[in-house]
Structures are given as C-alpha cells and as structure tokens.
Amino acid sequence: MVDEKGPQALALGYVSDAARADKVKYPKFAAGSHCANCALFQGKAGDAAGGCPLYAGKQVASTGWCSAWVKKA
C-alpha cells in the first residue's frame, strides 16, 4: 500500500480516505471523487485497493484520493 507520508504521496496530496483530502490546498477536489472512480485506478469495481501507475508497485485504497484524480469515463 502507498504510504501517505512517502514523497510521491505527499507531492500529490494522497490520502487513503477521500474525506480527509485537503480541500483548501486542492480546491479541485469534488465530493464523491475517490480512487475507485479515477481513470488511473487499476483495480476492479468493488476492490478495497488497486494499482495506480503514479505509485509504481504499490496499491492505493479504493476510498483514497490524490490531486491527479481524473473521472473514469
């Protein structure tokens, strides 16, 4: 799993619970956005965690969020 205190996670504002996203620092955050509905999330629907190309070799929580979030098409 990605460590929230790791350099890549800190740079992108990753949190394992989207409710804790820094809405002041990241005003682009939208309610309801989280890793599971991000285009970069590589897990399947319903998975608790999945891969993300931004965090090579690590998994992100499906309930997480970072500033690179992009709505899944």
CYANA upper distance limits for C-alpha pairs under 8 A (distance plus 0.5 A):
  1 MET  CA     58 LYS  CA      5.67
  1 MET  CA     59 GLN  CA      5.07
  1 MET  CA     60 VAL  CA      6.36
  1 MET  CA     61 ALA  CA      8.11
  2 VAL  CA      6 GLY  CA      8.00
  2 VAL  CA      9 ALA  CA      7.76
  2 VAL  CA     55 TYR  CA      7.59
  2 VAL  CA     58 LYS  CA      6.10
  2 VAL  CA     59 GLN  CA      6.36
  2 VAL  CA     60 VAL  CA      6.29
  3 ASP  CA      9 ALA  CA      7.41
  4 GLU  CA      9 ALA  CA      5.84
  4 GLU  CA     10 LEU  CA      7.02
  4 GLU  CA     14 TYR  CA      6.57
  4 GLU  CA     15 VAL  CA      6.43
  4 GLU  CA     16 SER  CA      7.81
  5 LYS  CA      9 ALA  CA      6.90
  5 LYS  CA     10 LEU  CA      6.45
  6 GLY  CA     10 LEU  CA      6.57
  7 PRO  CA     11 ALA  CA      6.57
  8 GLN  CA     12 LEU  CA      6.80
  8 GLN  CA     55 TYR  CA      7.81
  9 ALA  CA     13 GLY  CA      6.30
  9 ALA  CA     14 TYR  CA      5.31
  9 ALA  CA     15 VAL  CA      8.23
  9 ALA  CA     66 CYS  CA      8.27
 10 LEU  CA     14 TYR  CA      6.82
 12 LEU  CA     66 CYS  CA      6.06
 12 LEU  CA     67 SER  CA      5.79
 12 LEU  CA     68 ALA  CA      7.28
 13 GLY  CA     21 ALA  CA      7.85
 13 GLY  CA     22 ASP  CA      8.05
 13 GLY  CA     65 TRP  CA      8.31
 13 GLY  CA     66 CYS  CA      5.67
 13 GLY  CA     67 SER  CA      6.46
 14 TYR  CA     21 ALA  CA      8.10
 14 TYR  CA     64 GLY  CA      7.55
 14 TYR  CA     65 TRP  CA      6.05
 14 TYR  CA     66 CYS  CA      4.66
 14 TYR  CA     67 SER  CA      7.63
 15 VAL  CA     20 ARG  CA      7.12
 15 VAL  CA     21 ALA  CA      6.77
 15 VAL  CA     64 GLY  CA      5.91
 15 VAL  CA     65 TRP  CA      6.12
 15 VAL  CA     66 CYS  CA      7.09
 16 SER  CA     60 VAL  CA      7.58
 16 SER  CA     61 ALA  CA      5.97
 16 SER  CA     62 SER  CA      8.37
 16 SER  CA     63 THR  CA      6.68
 16 SER  CA     64 GLY  CA      4.40
 16 SER  CA     65 TRP  CA      7.08
 17 ASP  CA     21 ALA  CA      7.88
 17 ASP  CA     61 ALA  CA      8.13
 17 ASP  CA     63 THR  CA      5.73
 17 ASP  CA     64 GLY  CA      4.97
 17 ASP  CA     65 TRP  CA      7.29
 18 ALA  CA     33 SER  CA      7.81
 18 ALA  CA     34 HIS  CA      6.33
 18 ALA  CA     63 THR  CA      6.48
 18 ALA  CA     64 GLY  CA      5.33
 18 ALA  CA     65 TRP  CA      5.45
 21 ALA  CA     26 TYR  CA      8.22
 21 ALA  CA     29 PHE  CA      8.06
 21 ALA  CA     65 TRP  CA      7.39
 21 ALA  CA     66 CYS  CA      8.16
 22 ASP  CA     26 TYR  CA      6.39
 23 LYS  CA     27 PRO  CA      5.69
 23 LYS  CA     28 LYS  CA      8.21
 23 LYS  CA     29 PHE  CA      6.65
 26 TYR  CA     67 SER  CA      7.26
 28 LYS  CA     67 SER  CA      8.21
 29 PHE  CA     33 SER  CA      7.69
 29 PHE  CA     67 SER  CA      7.94
 33 SER  CA     37 ASN  CA      7.10
 33 SER  CA     38 CYS  CA      7.98
 33 SER  CA     65 TRP  CA      7.63
 33 SER  CA     69 TRP  CA      8.10
 33 SER  CA     71 LYS  CA      8.20
 34 HIS  CA     38 CYS  CA      7.00
 34 HIS  CA     62 SER  CA      7.19
 34 HIS  CA     63 THR  CA      5.93
 34 HIS  CA     64 GLY  CA      5.82
 34 HIS  CA     65 TRP  CA      5.30
 34 HIS  CA     69 TRP  CA      7.93
 35 CYS  CA     40 LEU  CA      8.34
 35 CYS  CA     41 PHE  CA      6.45
 35 CYS  CA     60 VAL  CA      7.76
 35 CYS  CA     61 ALA  CA      7.32
 35 CYS  CA     62 SER  CA      5.39
 35 CYS  CA     63 THR  CA      6.41
 35 CYS  CA     64 GLY  CA      5.70
 35 CYS  CA     65 TRP  CA      5.84
 35 CYS  CA     66 CYS  CA      8.29
 35 CYS  CA     69 TRP  CA      7.61
 36 ALA  CA     41 PHE  CA      6.53
 36 ALA  CA     43 GLY  CA      7.99
 36 ALA  CA     45 ALA  CA      7.63
 36 ALA  CA     61 ALA  CA      8.44
 36 ALA  CA     62 SER  CA      5.00
 36 ALA  CA     63 THR  CA      7.07
 36 ALA  CA     64 GLY  CA      8.37
 37 ASN  CA     41 PHE  CA      7.77
 37 ASN  CA     71 LYS  CA      6.77
 37 ASN  CA     72 LYS  CA      6.04
 38 CYS  CA     69 TRP  CA      6.10
 38 CYS  CA     70 VAL  CA      5.67
 38 CYS  CA     71 LYS  CA      5.48
 38 CYS  CA     72 LYS  CA      5.39
 39 ALA  CA     69 TRP  CA      7.99
 39 ALA  CA     70 VAL  CA      6.08
 39 ALA  CA     71 LYS  CA      6.21
 39 ALA  CA     72 LYS  CA      4.53
 39 ALA  CA     73 ALA  CA      7.38
 40 LEU  CA     52 CYS  CA      6.33
 40 LEU  CA     53 PRO  CA      7.31
 40 LEU  CA     69 TRP  CA      8.06
 40 LEU  CA     70 VAL  CA      7.80
 40 LEU  CA     72 LYS  CA      8.29
 41 PHE  CA     50 GLY  CA      6.89
 41 PHE  CA     51 GLY  CA      6.66
 41 PHE  CA     52 CYS  CA      5.76
 42 GLN  CA     50 GLY  CA      5.97
 42 GLN  CA     51 GLY  CA      5.43
 42 GLN  CA     52 CYS  CA      6.35
 43 GLY  CA     47 ASP  CA      6.56
 43 GLY  CA     49 ALA  CA      6.98
 43 GLY  CA     50 GLY  CA      4.53
 43 GLY  CA     51 GLY  CA      6.58
 44 LYS  CA     50 GLY  CA      7.96
 47 ASP  CA     62 SER  CA      7.34
 48 ALA  CA     61 ALA  CA      6.56
 48 ALA  CA     62 SER  CA      5.80
 48 ALA  CA     63 THR  CA      8.15
 49 ALA  CA     59 GLN  CA      6.52
 49 ALA  CA     60 VAL  CA      5.93
 49 ALA  CA     61 ALA  CA      4.84
 49 ALA  CA     62 SER  CA      5.38
 50 GLY  CA     59 GLN  CA      5.45
 50 GLY  CA     60 VAL  CA      6.13
 50 GLY  CA     61 ALA  CA      7.24
 50 GLY  CA     62 SER  CA      7.31
 51 GLY  CA     55 TYR  CA      8.12
 51 GLY  CA     56 ALA  CA      8.35
 51 GLY  CA     57 GLY  CA      7.87
 51 GLY  CA     58 LYS  CA      6.65
 51 GLY  CA     59 GLN  CA      4.89
 51 GLY  CA     60 VAL  CA      6.67
 52 CYS  CA     56 ALA  CA      7.36
 52 CYS  CA     58 LYS  CA      7.76
 52 CYS  CA     59 GLN  CA      6.87
 52 CYS  CA     60 VAL  CA      7.19
 55 TYR  CA     59 GLN  CA      7.76
 60 VAL  CA     64 GLY  CA      7.17
 65 TRP  CA     69 TRP  CA      7.25
